[in-house]
Amino acid sequence: MRARGANATMDVAFEATYGVPPASGFFRTPFVSSNLGEEQGLEASDVLGFGRDPQQPGRGAVDNAGDLVVPICARNIGLWLKMMFGDPTTATGVAASGTITFSAQPANNATITVAGQDFTFVNGTPTANQIKIGSTLAETVANAVRALNASAVAGVAAATYRATSRANAIRIVHDTLGTSGNSFALAAGSSPASNATVSGSTLSGGAGSGGYRHTFVGGAQTLPSASVQIGNPEVPNYGMNWGAKANTLGVSLARSGNLNATIGLIAQGETTATTDQAGTPTELALMKFSHFAGSVLRDGVPIADLISGQLNVSNGAEGVPAIRDDGRVSGVDEGMLAATGQVGIRYGTRELQVLAEDGTATELEYAWTIPNTAFALRVIVHTVYLPRPKRPITGPTGIVADYSWQGAESPTLHKTITVELTNDVASY
């Protein structure tokens, strides 16, 4: 039989010693495509003295670097995030959550109460614990989200606030998993009318079990290596790529299509065999995130009229080109972390333009959820700088402004990127 992609397999296990495939601990992971594998080119002969006919070529250096395209699965993506960022910090439980939903603009001097702290809506310039009433409800909700997230009040700061995609509600999620968030109080004033309805007098749903939150942080000094086996059972051939480290991660956003991640790996070598070397691998059931349940948020508020998006992370890794008798690299060194990306918006507001012109940093969050579950993936770049883009007019339809942003270390958090994966997998 001839090898076919439909029957190909991929197994991944983390190495205790760099470049040494483990005897067990493999995960059979879903993938879309792979070009990982060892290659060795030929060096053309430079020998003279035999006329015009070429002489025997030499053998070149051995390289093993390539991209894997994998589905962004709520369970399996944790394996690739561990390769990209290192071991996560894992907490057990479910966070308490709730909402404040507005039916109309709040009146001047109306209030909402969050964790016992009153916040007053005002038409004028807001001061501490005040929220500016915008020209639209969406603008007011955005102002509220940013005020709440920036609050120095300890109780308020114990939760994270995001505007919903309909821009008429604030979604509140307690930062601590478990039951403690169930006592986080909410209220909405009626005189003057806030036109707000709270989901309950407190947040709800917090539990000490029922889920896990894995938090990955970019910038680790050393990253784990793994062995990745690509199997073609028809031949049969099983290529074990060992000493593999993750260098790049790329994700594109769109309205439709399959949501995948491209992982760039640099491996030390490959050994082929006619039998499966992964033993009995663990399989994590596939549960994919989808484009339709994705969003990009600036300081907790969805970017309006977003039509395209890209997220890129690089570890700046390079193979060490040592002179060895096997022609392989002697290892992979991590370089400078880079977080970059792009957001394309239909030009209808100067919000991002002003940030770019002023050189003001902001926070961006790329987020995906699975509706009716607690499963979520959030990639937060804490300090983002935007360029000043052109806004080309190419016809009668809408004008698109593309912002190719760059991330930097947060001066207060002392990190550039945080990834939160919430699922039902106990550990990675």
HELIX and SHEET records of a PDB file:
HELIX    1   1 GLY A    5  ASN A    7  5                                   3    
HELIX    2   2 ILE A   77  PHE A   85  1                                   9    
HELIX    3   3 LEU A  137  ASN A  149  1                                  13    
HELIX    4   4 VAL A  156  ALA A  158  5                                   3    
HELIX    5   5 THR A  179  SER A  183  5                                   5    
HELIX    6   6 HIS A  291  ALA A  293  5                                   3    
HELIX    7   7 GLU A  351  ASP A  358  1                                   8    
SHEET    1   A 8 SER A  33  SER A  34  0                                        
SHEET    2   A 8 ALA A  65  PRO A  71 -1                                        
SHEET    3   A 8 ASN A 260  ILE A 266 -1                                        
SHEET    4   A 8 ASN A 237  LEU A 253 -1                                        
SHEET    5   A 8 ALA A 226  ASN A 232 -1                                        
SHEET    6   A 8 THR A   9  PHE A  14 -1                                        
SHEET    7   A 8 PHE A  27  ARG A  28 -1                                        
SHEET    8   A 8 THR A 282  GLU A 283  1                                        
SHEET    1   B 5 SER A  33  SER A  34  0                                        
SHEET    2   B 5 ALA A  65  PRO A  71 -1                                        
SHEET    3   B 5 ASN A 260  ILE A 266 -1                                        
SHEET    4   B 5 ASN A 237  LEU A 253 -1                                        
SHEET    5   B 5 GLY A 269  ALA A 273 -1                                        
SHEET    1   C11 SER A  33  SER A  34  0                                        
SHEET    2   C11 ALA A  65  PRO A  71 -1                                        
SHEET    3   C11 ASN A 260  ILE A 266 -1                                        
SHEET    4   C11 ASN A 237  LEU A 253 -1                                        
SHEET    5   C11 LEU A 306  SER A 314 -1                                        
SHEET    6   C11 ALA A 338  ARG A 346 -1                                        
SHEET    7   C11 VAL A 400  ALA A 408 -1                                        
SHEET    8   C11 ALA A 376  TYR A 385 -1                                        
SHEET    9   C11 THR A 362  THR A 369 -1                                        
SHEET   10   C11 GLY A 294  ARG A 298 -1                                        
SHEET   11   C11 VAL A 301  PRO A 302 -1                                        
SHEET    1   D13 SER A  33  SER A  34  0                                        
SHEET    2   D13 ALA A  65  PRO A  71 -1                                        
SHEET    3   D13 ASN A 260  ILE A 266 -1                                        
SHEET    4   D13 ASN A 237  LEU A 253 -1                                        
SHEET    5   D13 LEU A 306  SER A 314 -1                                        
SHEET    6   D13 ALA A 338  ARG A 346 -1                                        
SHEET    7   D13 VAL A 400  ALA A 408 -1                                        
SHEET    8   D13 ALA A 376  TYR A 385 -1                                        
SHEET    9   D13 ILE A 417  ASN A 423 -1                                        
SHEET   10   D13 ALA A 207  VAL A 217 -1                                        
SHEET   11   D13 THR A  89  PHE A 102 -1                                        
SHEET   12   D13 ALA A 169  LEU A 177 -1                                        
SHEET   13   D13 ALA A 159  ALA A 163 -1                                        
SHEET    1   E12 SER A  33  SER A  34  0                                        
SHEET    2   E12 ALA A  65  PRO A  71 -1                                        
SHEET    3   E12 ASN A 260  ILE A 266 -1                                        
SHEET    4   E12 ASN A 237  LEU A 253 -1                                        
SHEET    5   E12 LEU A 306  SER A 314 -1                                        
SHEET    6   E12 ALA A 338  ARG A 346 -1                                        
SHEET    7   E12 VAL A 400  ALA A 408 -1                                        
SHEET    8   E12 ALA A 376  TYR A 385 -1                                        
SHEET    9   E12 ILE A 417  ASN A 423 -1                                        
SHEET   10   E12 ALA A 207  VAL A 217 -1                                        
SHEET   11   E12 THR A  89  PHE A 102 -1                                        
SHEET   12   E12 ALA A 196  VAL A 198 -1                                        
SHEET    1   F 2 GLU A  39  GLU A  43  0                                        
SHEET    2   F 2 GLY A  58  ASP A  63 -1                                        
SHEET    1   G 4 GLN A 130  LYS A 132  0                                        
SHEET    2   G 4 GLN A 117  VAL A 122  1                                        
SHEET    3   G 4 THR A 111  VAL A 114 -1                                        
SHEET    4   G 4 LEU A 186  ALA A 188 -1                                        
SHEET    1   H 2 GLU A 318  GLY A 319  0                                        
SHEET    2   H 2 VAL A 332  ASP A 333 -1                                        
END                                                                             
